[in-house]
Every structure is written in C-alpha cells, then in structure tokens.
Amino acid sequence: MHTRERILRAAAEMIAEDVTTTLSVRAVAARAGVSTGSLRFHFPTQRALQDEVLTRIYQHFMPDEPIHDSSRPPRERLVDCVRQVLAVAGVGDEARKAWGTVHENFIAPEPSEKVRSAYLAQERVSAGRVEYWLGVLADEGALPREDFGPKVRFLLTVLNGLSVQRALPSGESVLQAETEILYTAVDAVLRPGTP
C-alpha cells in the first residue's frame, strides 16, 4: 500500500474509533507507520488530511452520485443526491442510533476546540458535496453560477431536519412526507433568483 493510502487508512480508523479525534500529525503518522515529514509531504496541513479522509468516507458510503446522470432532469438528480445522503442515516431505530451518536459526540459534551473542529470538518465536507452538486447543475445551465453558500446551507438544514424526523416516532409514512419536502426544497434551490 502506498504511503498516502496508509495515512488515509490510519486517519479513517482513528475517526471510526472516535469521531471527535484530533488527527494530529504525530498520532496519524505513528499509526500509519510513516514519518511526520512523509505525512506532511502528502498532507501539508491537518485540515487537508481531515478533509480528504472525510471525503473518502463520504465516497465510500455513496460511490455512485446520481448528479452525473444527465439523461434525467436536474430536479430528479438533485433530489436523488439528497435522498442518498438521508439513506445513510436510515429510518427508525437506525436513525435514532445515528442521532444518538451525533448527540453523544457533538451536542452533549462541552463545545471544546476538539469537538468544534471535528464537527466543522464534517460540515465542511458535507457543504462541499452539496456545492459540487450545484456546480454540476450550473455547468449544465440548470441554475446560474453564483455563490451557492445560502443554497448549500438551506439544503443542509433540510437534510438535518429530515434526518431528525426519520429518528422520531411517526404515525405516517416518513418517506412519503420526506419526498414532498425534498421536491419543495430542490424546487426552491433551482428556482431562478432565489438566494
């Protein structure tokens, strides 16, 4: 295995053990069995390492992004991308467990720099993914090329809300209600002139 891959694997293992772990150069290098200089050669900053390993984890869980299937309308592809993210969290017990983990790691503890840094790294990768989807659609002319910041935050807020809804007890079909909400949110994002 190449050095870069050993480093990424070691960092992913550390995150799997503790999602709030600080991927320090020394700790990751020691775990990967490489020198700190070698790690710095491949990842000049701790943030670059953190972002790359979280991106790899994301790609592992969602290897096929529907955004590239240009035979389908942009609206359908964007809804499918968001739905794919939601699918990872599951429904019912699976979703409750996922949100329990989020609560345990990011909400319950004091907001230390370690907790804040770990959460912000995950948020950065999620925002980058949504921005990528919007960029693909902008390149195709489905929406104007602009600062996607507000649209990204809006879609992430919708995702968070729907994932919480999946964890809560419900008397109706969560997936049916979720589909209506997803189309409403995507329509708002794709509508010209909306921030």
Backbone hydrogen bonds in HBPLUS format (Angstrom, degrees):
<---DONOR---> <-ACCEPTOR-->    atom                        ^
c    i                          cat <-CA-CA->   ^        H-A-AA   ^      H-
h    n   atom  resd res      DA  || num        DHA   H-A  angle D-A-AA Bond
n    s   type  num  typ     dist DA aas  dist angle  dist       angle   num
A0006-ARG N   A0002-HIS O   2.95 MM   4  6.27 155.0  2.01 155.3 163.5     1
A0007-ILE N   A0003-THR O   2.94 MM   4  6.21 157.0  1.99 156.3 162.3     2
A0008-LEU N   A0004-ARG O   3.01 MM   4  6.30 162.3  2.05 149.1 153.6     3
A0009-ARG N   A0005-GLU O   2.87 MM   4  6.01 158.9  1.91 148.5 154.5     4
A0010-ALA N   A0006-ARG O   2.95 MM   4  6.10 162.5  1.98 146.4 151.3     5
A0011-ALA N   A0007-ILE O   2.96 MM   4  6.18 162.0  1.99 151.7 156.7     6
A0012-ALA N   A0008-LEU O   2.89 MM   4  6.06 158.1  1.94 147.2 153.5     7
A0013-GLU N   A0009-ARG O   2.93 MM   4  6.16 157.4  1.98 151.5 157.4     8
A0014-MET N   A0010-ALA O   3.02 MM   4  6.28 153.9  2.09 145.4 152.5     9
A0015-ILE N   A0011-ALA O   2.98 MM   4  6.30 154.5  2.05 149.4 155.9    10
A0016-ALA N   A0012-ALA O   2.86 MM   4  6.08 153.6  1.93 147.3 155.2    11
A0017-GLU N   A0013-GLU O   3.03 MM   4  6.27 144.5  2.16 143.7 152.4    12
A0018-ASP N   A0014-MET O   3.02 MM   4  6.25 149.5  2.12 143.5 151.8    13
A0021-THR N   A0018-ASP O   2.90 MM   3  5.32 162.0  1.93 122.1 124.2    14
A0024-SER N   A0022-THR O   2.81 MM   2  5.55 131.4  2.05 108.9  93.6    15
A0028-VAL N   A0024-SER O   2.98 MM   4  6.12 174.5  1.99 162.3 164.0    16
A0029-ALA N   A0025-VAL O   2.92 MM   4  5.88 161.4  1.96 147.5 153.8    17
A0030-ALA N   A0026-ARG O   2.88 MM   4  5.98 161.8  1.91 149.0 154.3    18
A0031-ARG N   A0027-ALA O   3.02 MM   4  6.17 162.4  2.05 145.5 150.6    19
A0032-ALA N   A0028-VAL O   2.86 MM   4  6.02 151.4  1.94 149.7 157.8    20
A0033-GLY N   A0029-ALA O   2.85 MM   4  5.89 121.1  2.20 139.2 154.4    21
A0034-VAL N   A0029-ALA O   2.96 MM   5  5.06 164.7  1.98 144.9 147.4    22
A0033-GLY N   A0030-ALA O   3.18 MM   3  5.03 139.6  2.35  92.9 104.6    23
A0039-LEU N   A0035-SER O   3.06 MM   4  6.42 157.9  2.12 148.4 154.2    24
A0040-ARG N   A0036-THR O   2.89 MM   4  6.11 162.7  1.92 148.8 153.5    25
A0041-PHE N   A0037-GLY O   2.93 MM   4  6.11 138.7  2.10 138.5 149.7    26
A0042-HIS N   A0038-SER O   3.26 MM   4  6.60 153.9  2.33 147.5 152.1    27
A0043-PHE N   A0039-LEU O   2.75 MM   4  5.89 155.7  1.80 154.7 163.3    28
A0049-LEU N   A0045-THR O   3.24 MM   4  6.60 157.3  2.30 146.9 152.0    29
A0050-GLN N   A0046-GLN O   2.92 MM   4  6.15 167.0  1.93 152.5 156.4    30
A0051-ASP N   A0047-ARG O   2.81 MM   4  5.94 168.7  1.83 155.3 158.3    31
A0052-GLU N   A0048-ALA O   3.03 MM   4  6.08 158.2  2.08 141.5 147.7    32
A0053-VAL N   A0049-LEU O   2.97 MM   4  6.16 165.3  1.99 156.7 160.3    33
A0054-LEU N   A0050-GLN O   3.07 MM   4  6.19 162.0  2.10 149.5 154.6    34
A0055-THR N   A0051-ASP O   2.93 MM   4  6.03 150.6  2.02 143.1 151.6    35
A0056-ARG N   A0052-GLU O   2.96 MM   4  6.18 155.0  2.02 145.4 151.9    36
A0057-ILE N   A0053-VAL O   2.99 MM   4  6.24 153.5  2.06 144.7 151.8    37
A0058-TYR N   A0054-LEU O   2.95 MM   4  6.14 160.4  1.99 145.9 151.2    38
A0059-GLN N   A0055-THR O   2.89 MM   4  6.16 161.7  1.93 150.9 155.6    39
A0060-HIS N   A0056-ARG O   2.90 MM   4  6.09 141.0  2.05 142.1 152.8    40
A0060-HIS N   A0057-ILE O   3.16 MM   3  5.04 123.5  2.50  91.9 106.5    41
A0061-PHE N   A0057-ILE O   3.18 MM   4  6.53 154.8  2.25 150.9 155.6    42
A0062-MET N   A0058-TYR O   2.96 MM   4  6.15 141.4  2.12 147.3 159.2    43
A0069-ASP N   A0066-PRO O   3.10 MM   3  5.56 168.7  2.11 118.7 122.4    44
A0070-SER N   A0068-HIS O   2.96 MM   2  5.67 123.9  2.28 111.3  95.0    45
A0072-ARG N   A0069-ASP O   3.07 MM   3  6.04 169.0  2.08 129.4 131.9    46
A0077-ARG N   A0073-PRO O   3.13 MM   4  6.46 163.2  2.16 156.7 161.8    47
A0078-LEU N   A0074-PRO O   2.92 MM   4  6.10 164.1  1.94 157.1 160.7    48
A0079-VAL N   A0075-ARG O   3.05 MM   4  6.24 162.7  2.09 149.5 154.5    49
A0080-ASP N   A0076-GLU O   2.94 MM   4  6.13 158.4  1.98 147.4 153.7    50
A0081-CYS N   A0077-ARG O   2.94 MM   4  6.22 147.8  2.04 145.1 153.8    51
A0082-VAL N   A0078-LEU O   3.06 MM   4  6.34 164.8  2.09 153.1 156.0    52
A0083-ARG N   A0079-VAL O   2.82 MM   4  5.99 160.3  1.86 151.6 158.2    53
A0084-GLN N   A0080-ASP O   2.87 MM   4  5.98 145.9  1.99 140.5 149.1    54
A0085-VAL N   A0081-CYS O   3.25 MM   4  6.62 148.9  2.35 143.2 150.0    55
A0086-LEU N   A0082-VAL O   3.09 MM   4  6.46 159.4  2.14 150.5 156.0    56
A0087-ALA N   A0083-ARG O   2.89 MM   4  6.14 147.0  2.00 147.3 156.6    57
A0088-VAL N   A0085-VAL O   3.25 MM   3  5.60 138.5  2.43 104.3 114.2    58
A0089-ALA N   A0086-LEU O   3.01 MM   3  5.49 132.2  2.25 109.4 121.0    59
A0090-GLY N   A0087-ALA O   3.15 MM   3  5.16 137.3  2.34  96.6 108.5    60
A0092-GLY N   A0166-ARG O   3.03 MM  74  6.00 150.7  2.12 149.7 148.2    61
A0096-ARG N   A0092-GLY O   2.84 MM   4  6.13 158.5  1.89 157.9 165.1    62
A0097-LYS N   A0093-ASP O   2.91 MM   4  6.10 156.5  1.97 147.0 153.0    63
A0098-ALA N   A0094-GLU O   3.03 MM   4  6.30 156.9  2.09 143.7 150.1    64
A0099-TRP N   A0095-ALA O   2.88 MM   4  6.15 165.1  1.91 154.2 157.5    65
A0100-GLY N   A0096-ARG O   2.75 MM   4  5.89 143.1  1.89 142.1 153.6    66
A0101-THR N   A0097-LYS O   2.98 MM   4  6.25 149.9  2.07 146.2 153.2    67
A0102-VAL N   A0098-ALA O   3.05 MM   4  6.42 154.5  2.11 144.6 151.7    68
A0103-HIS N   A0099-TRP O   2.84 MM   4  6.03 164.3  1.87 148.4 152.6    69
A0104-GLU N   A0100-GLY O   2.84 MM   4  5.98 165.2  1.87 147.9 152.5    70
A0105-ASN N   A0101-THR O   2.93 MM   4  6.04 152.3  2.00 147.5 154.3    71
A0106-PHE N   A0102-VAL O   2.80 MM   4  5.67 160.0  1.84 154.6 159.7    72
A0107-ILE N   A0103-HIS O   3.07 MM   4  4.64 140.5  2.23 114.4 125.6    73
A0108-ALA N   A0103-HIS O   2.78 MM   5  5.72 177.4  1.78 157.7 157.6    74
A0112-SER N   A0110-GLU O   2.65 MM   2  5.57 133.2  1.86 115.1  99.1    75
A0116-ARG N   A0112-SER O   2.89 MM   4  6.08 171.3  1.90 156.8 159.7    76
A0117-SER N   A0113-GLU O   2.84 MM   4  5.83 161.8  1.87 145.5 150.9    77
A0118-ALA N   A0114-LYS O   3.05 MM   4  6.19 160.2  2.09 145.9 151.0    78
A0119-TYR N   A0115-VAL O   2.96 MM   4  6.16 164.4  1.99 153.9 158.2    79
A0120-LEU N   A0116-ARG O   2.88 MM   4  5.99 168.9  1.89 154.5 158.2    80
A0121-ALA N   A0117-SER O   3.00 MM   4  6.10 147.3  2.11 141.9 150.2    81
A0122-GLN N   A0118-ALA O   3.25 MM   4  6.52 158.9  2.30 144.3 148.9    82
A0123-GLU N   A0119-TYR O   2.89 MM   4  6.17 159.4  1.93 154.4 161.1    83
A0124-ARG N   A0120-LEU O   2.84 MM   4  5.95 153.3  1.91 143.5 150.4    84
A0125-VAL N   A0121-ALA O   3.15 MM   4  6.40 159.4  2.19 148.0 152.2    85
A0126-SER N   A0122-GLN O   3.01 MM   4  6.24 162.4  2.05 149.8 154.9    86
A0127-ALA N   A0123-GLU O   2.84 MM   4  6.02 165.3  1.87 152.6 156.9    87
A0128-GLY N   A0124-ARG O   2.86 MM   4  5.99 152.2  1.93 142.9 151.4    88
A0129-ARG N   A0125-VAL O   2.99 MM   4  6.23 147.4  2.10 144.9 152.8    89
A0130-VAL N   A0126-SER O   3.11 MM   4  6.44 164.9  2.13 154.7 157.2    90
A0131-GLU N   A0127-ALA O   2.87 MM   4  6.03 162.6  1.90 151.8 157.4    91
A0132-TYR N   A0128-GLY O   2.92 MM   4  6.02 144.4  2.04 136.7 146.5    92
A0133-TRP N   A0129-ARG O   3.03 MM   4  6.43 156.3  2.09 150.0 155.3    93
A0134-LEU N   A0130-VAL O   3.02 MM   4  6.36 164.1  2.05 153.7 157.4    94
A0135-GLY N   A0131-GLU O   2.83 MM   4  6.01 147.8  1.93 143.1 152.8    95
A0136-VAL N   A0132-TYR O   2.93 MM   4  6.25 153.1  2.00 153.7 159.9    96
A0137-LEU N   A0133-TRP O   3.13 MM   4  6.47 160.8  2.17 149.7 154.3    97
A0138-ALA N   A0134-LEU O   2.82 MM   4  6.04 148.2  1.92 144.9 154.7    98
A0139-ASP N   A0135-GLY O   2.85 MM   4  6.06 156.1  1.91 148.5 154.5    99
A0140-GLU N   A0136-VAL O   3.21 MM   4  6.49 136.3  2.41 137.3 148.4   100
A0140-GLU N   A0137-LEU O   3.22 MM   3  5.08 128.8  2.50  90.3 103.5   101
A0142-ALA N   A0137-LEU O   2.86 MM   5  5.20 149.6  1.95 162.4 153.4   102
A0141-GLY N   A0138-ALA O   2.92 MM   3  4.91 151.7  2.00 101.8 111.2   103
A0151-LYS N   A0148-PHE O   3.00 MM   3  5.32 112.7  2.47 110.1 126.7   104
A0152-VAL N   A0148-PHE O   2.80 MM   4  5.92 158.7  1.85 165.7 172.2   105
A0153-ARG N   A0149-GLY O   2.96 MM   4  6.20 168.8  1.98 158.6 160.9   106
A0154-PHE N   A0150-PRO O   2.94 MM   4  6.08 155.0  2.00 143.4 150.7   107
A0155-LEU N   A0151-LYS O   2.97 MM   4  6.19 168.0  1.99 149.3 151.8   108
A0156-LEU N   A0152-VAL O   2.92 MM   4  6.14 157.9  1.97 153.3 160.0   109
A0157-THR N   A0153-ARG O   2.89 MM   4  6.05 149.6  1.98 144.8 153.1   110
A0158-VAL N   A0154-PHE O   2.95 MM   4  6.26 157.2  2.00 152.2 158.4   111
A0159-LEU N   A0155-LEU O   2.88 MM   4  6.09 159.4  1.92 145.6 151.6   112
A0160-ASN N   A0156-LEU O   2.87 MM   4  6.10 162.1  1.90 147.2 151.7   113
A0161-GLY N   A0157-THR O   2.92 MM   4  6.12 164.6  1.95 149.2 153.6   114
A0162-LEU N   A0158-VAL O   2.87 MM   4  6.07 164.5  1.89 155.9 160.0   115
A0163-SER N   A0159-LEU O   2.88 MM   4  6.04 153.0  1.96 148.8 156.7   116
A0164-VAL N   A0160-ASN O   3.02 MM   4  6.26 149.3  2.11 147.4 155.1   117
A0165-GLN N   A0161-GLY O   2.92 MM   4  6.18 158.9  1.97 146.9 153.4   118
A0166-ARG N   A0162-LEU O   2.93 MM   4  6.18 144.7  2.05 142.8 151.5   119
A0167-ALA N   A0164-VAL O   2.87 MM   3  5.15 136.9  2.06 104.1 117.0   120
A0168-LEU N   A0164-VAL O   3.19 MM   4  6.52 128.6  2.47 144.7 158.8   121
A0168-LEU N   A0165-GLN O   3.23 MM   3  5.19 140.6  2.40  96.5 107.3   122
A0177-ALA N   A0173-SER O   3.26 MM   4  6.52 174.8  2.26 157.1 157.1   123
A0178-GLU N   A0174-VAL O   2.83 MM   4  5.88 154.7  1.90 147.9 156.4   124
A0179-THR N   A0175-LEU O   3.01 MM   4  6.11 150.4  2.10 139.6 145.9   125
A0180-GLU N   A0176-GLN O   3.35 MM   4  6.72 158.5  2.40 149.9 153.9   126
A0181-ILE N   A0177-ALA O   3.13 MM   4  6.43 159.8  2.18 150.0 155.5   127
A0182-LEU N   A0178-GLU O   2.83 MM   4  6.06 160.6  1.87 155.2 160.7   128
A0183-TYR N   A0179-THR O   3.05 MM   4  6.28 165.7  2.07 152.8 155.6   129
A0184-THR N   A0180-GLU O   3.06 MM   4  6.25 155.6  2.12 144.8 151.9   130
A0185-ALA N   A0181-ILE O   2.88 MM   4  6.10 162.3  1.91 154.8 159.3   131
A0186-VAL N   A0182-LEU O   2.87 MM   4  6.05 168.7  1.88 155.6 158.8   132
A0187-ASP N   A0183-TYR O   2.89 MM   4  5.89 156.3  1.95 142.6 149.7   133
A0188-ALA N   A0184-THR O   3.06 MM   4  6.26 152.1  2.14 142.2 149.3   134
A0189-VAL N   A0185-ALA O   3.04 MM   4  6.36 151.4  2.12 146.6 154.5   135
A0190-LEU N   A0186-VAL O   2.90 MM   4  6.11 158.6  1.94 153.5 159.0   136
A0191-ARG N   A0187-ASP O   2.96 MM   4  5.91 126.7  2.25 140.3 152.5   137
A0194-THR N   A0191-ARG O   3.39 MM   3  6.06 154.8  2.46 138.9 136.6   138
